Amino acid sequence: MKLDLQTASDFIYRETRMLDEGHFEQWLELFTRDAHYWMPAEWQQTDPLLQPSLMYEDWFLLKVRVQRLTAARTFSQKPKSRSCHVLQAPQIDELSDDAQHCRTWTPFHYTEIRGDDSTAFSGWLKHELQIQDDTIKMQLKRVELLNFDAPLPAIQLFI
């Protein structure tokens, strides 16, 4: 299997659909075990460790969040949060010579609803995808919010 624009785009659309449909355990399996989910707290931030981030979670922390979201006794999720991603067409920023690794850029609008509360976010999704055992996996999902410097409400789900 090799990565190209169509394959990467299909993966990104499928990934966000899993989130919108609440298939969090399946979504988690899209990540490599050394992956990170990163939401920078500064414009064009380059370092998630030496600069503050809104989120910088490894696979284990993502797993804990997924378990919390799917647990029966998660009272903060009664009623459950719902989400909707609206994506522009993904673009490939970088593709390795062997087409086994790529970096993508996707503008998005995201809405999260819980009860009467609705929160909207806009920004860019940046994925680092790689082929692992003939399957596409995410090594990094970076969510760059347009309003990263505004006071933000709690984000219950995953953008």
C-alpha positions in Angstrom: 0.0 0.0 0.0 1.2 3.5 -0.8 -0.1 6.9 0.3 -1.4 9.4 -2.2 -3.9 12.3 -2.0 -7.0 10.1 -2.5 -5.9 7.5 0.1 -5.0 10.1 2.7 -8.2 12.1 2.1 -10.4 8.9 2.4 -8.6 8.1 5.7 -9.1 11.6 7.1 -12.8 11.7 6.2 -13.3 8.2 7.7 -11.4 9.2 10.9 -13.6 12.3 11.5 -16.8 10.3 10.7 -15.8 7.8 13.4 -15.6 10.7 15.9 -18.9 12.1 14.8 -20.6 8.7 15.1 -19.0 8.1 18.6 -16.8 5.1 17.5 -14.0 6.1 19.8 -12.5 2.7 20.4 -12.2 2.2 16.6 -10.8 5.7 16.2 -8.1 5.0 18.8 -7.0 2.0 16.8 -6.1 4.4 13.9 -3.1 5.7 15.9 0.3 4.1 16.2 1.3 3.2 19.7 3.9 6.1 19.8 1.4 8.6 18.4 0.3 12.0 19.9 -2.8 14.1 19.7 -1.7 17.7 19.9 -3.5 21.0 20.3 -1.0 23.8 20.4 -1.7 26.9 22.6 0.3 29.3 20.4 0.3 30.3 16.7 2.8 28.1 14.7 4.0 26.4 17.9 6.9 24.1 17.2 7.5 22.3 20.5 4.8 20.6 22.5 7.1 19.8 25.4 8.9 23.1 26.1 5.9 25.3 25.4 2.4 25.1 26.9 -0.2 23.2 24.8 -4.0 23.0 25.1 -3.5 19.2 24.8 -0.6 16.9 24.2 -1.7 13.4 24.7 0.1 10.1 24.0 -1.7 6.9 23.1 -2.2 5.9 26.8 -3.9 9.2 27.7 -6.1 9.0 24.6 -7.1 5.5 25.7 -8.0 6.8 29.2 -10.2 9.5 27.6 -11.9 7.0 25.3 -12.6 4.8 28.3 -14.0 7.7 30.2 -16.2 8.7 27.3 -17.6 5.2 26.8 -18.1 4.3 30.5 -21.6 3.9 31.9 -20.8 6.0 35.0 -19.5 9.1 33.2 -22.1 11.5 34.6 -20.5 14.5 32.9 -21.7 12.9 29.7 -25.4 12.7 30.5 -26.7 13.7 28.1 -23.8 12.6 25.8 -21.9 15.1 23.7 -22.3 15.0 20.0 -20.1 16.4 17.3 -20.0 17.4 13.6 -16.9 17.9 11.5 -17.1 19.8 8.3 -13.9 19.5 6.3 -12.5 21.1 3.3 -10.6 18.8 1.0 -7.3 17.6 2.6 -4.0 18.5 0.9 -0.7 16.7 1.1 2.1 19.0 2.4 4.8 16.4 2.3 5.0 12.8 0.9 8.0 10.5 1.4 9.8 9.2 -1.6 8.5 5.7 -0.9 5.0 7.0 -0.3 4.9 5.4 3.2 4.6 8.6 5.1 2.8 11.9 4.5 1.8 15.1 6.2 -1.6 16.6 5.4 -3.4 19.9 6.0 -7.2 20.1 6.3 -9.2 23.2 7.1 -12.2 22.4 9.4 -15.3 23.6 11.2 -16.3 21.6 14.2 -19.4 21.8 16.4 -19.9 20.1 19.7 -23.3 19.9 21.3 -24.4 18.7 24.7 -27.9 19.3 25.8 -28.7 23.0 25.0 -25.0 24.0 24.8 -23.3 24.3 21.4 -19.7 25.2 20.8 -18.1 25.8 17.5 -14.4 25.7 16.6 -12.5 26.4 13.3 -9.0 25.7 12.3 -6.7 23.2 10.6 -6.1 19.5 11.1 -2.6 18.3 10.4 -2.1 14.6 10.2 1.1 12.7 10.0 0.2 9.4 8.4 2.3 6.3 7.8 1.8 2.8 6.4 2.2 0.2 9.1 1.6 -3.5 8.4 -0.2 -2.5 5.1 -2.6 -0.2 7.1 -2.7 3.6 7.4 -2.0 4.8 10.9 -1.8 8.3 12.5 1.5 9.1 14.1 0.4 12.6 14.9 -2.9 14.5 14.8 -2.4 18.2 15.4 -5.4 20.4 15.8 -4.7 24.1 15.3 -7.6 26.1 16.6 -8.1 29.5 15.0 -9.1 31.0 18.4 -6.5 29.1 20.4 -5.8 32.3 22.5 -9.4 32.9 23.5 -10.9 31.6 26.7 -12.1 28.1 25.7 -14.8 25.9 27.2 -14.1 22.3 28.0 -13.8 20.2 24.9 -15.5 16.9 25.8 -14.8 15.0 22.6 -12.0 15.0 20.0 -11.7 17.5 17.2 
